[in-house]
Structures are given as C-alpha cells and as structure tokens.
Amino acid sequence: MVEYKDKILSILSEADKPLDVEKIRTACNIGNWNTCLKHCLELYVQGKIRGHKTSKSWVFWIESGDDL
C-alpha cells in the first residue's frame, strides 16, 4: 500500500502550480482534510516540499529550478 506521503509527493511533483490542501486531499484520496494537512506539514518540516500559509489555509509545492 502506498503511503499518503508518497502520494502527496507524487501529486505535487506533477503539479505545475502550488496546490491547496483540499486539491491534494482529493487527488490522493485522503478521507480527512486534517490528515492531509498533517502529512503535508510533516513533509514541509522535513524539507521535502515547500509551503506557504495563506489567509485561509496552506498551499504546497515541490521546488523546481524556477522560483515560485
């Protein structure tokens, strides 16, 4: 079984722009929004993905050669 974090990394690596938690959650088939946010924040703290706190929630992306 593929872990949530692996799914999140896969989805973000294919995305051409930052994704919000809800888009990541639905793309990864994660049932709970808070579970998705928890995994995204863990990946963010580990330095595997980039993130930014917005007025409503968070957006996440994987750093490429371009500055986002």
N, C-alpha and C positions, 0 to 999 in steps of 0.2 A: 504494500500500500504506500502510495506517495504521501509524504508528509505535507502539511499545509505550507510550511516554509518553502519547500521545494516548489510547490505550485505557485506560490506568490512570486518567487524569484523568476520562474519561467514566464509568468504573465507580464511582469514588469520588464523583463529583458526583450519581450516582443513589442511592448508599447512604444509608440512614437512621441508620447507626451506623458506628463505625470498623471497618475490615476488616484482618485479618491478611494476611501475605504469601501464604500458601497460597490463601486465598479470592481474592485479587487475581490470583494466577497462573492459577488455573483459569478464572476469569471472563474473563481476557484471552487465554487460550490461549497462554500463555508456557510453553515446554517446561522451562525450568530455573529452580528456586527462586532460586538466586543471581543470575541475570539479572534476575528480577523485583525482588529486594531492591535490586540496584544501581540500577535505574531509579527505584524509589520513593525511595531515599535521595538521588538526584540531584534529584528534584522537591522533596524536603524541604529540601535545602540552598538551592535556588533560591527557596524560599518559596511555591511553588505549591500545596503540600499541607502538612498538619500531621502530626506523627508522635510516637509515644511508644515508648520502649524498654521492653519488658516483661521478665519473668524468662526467658522462652523466646525471644522474637524481637522483632518490631516490630508495631505497629498504625498504620494511616494513615487520614486522613480529610481532607475539604475543609472548611475553616472556613465555617460559616454564621452567621446572626445570633445563634444560641444558643451559649453556652459549652459545650463538650463535656467 
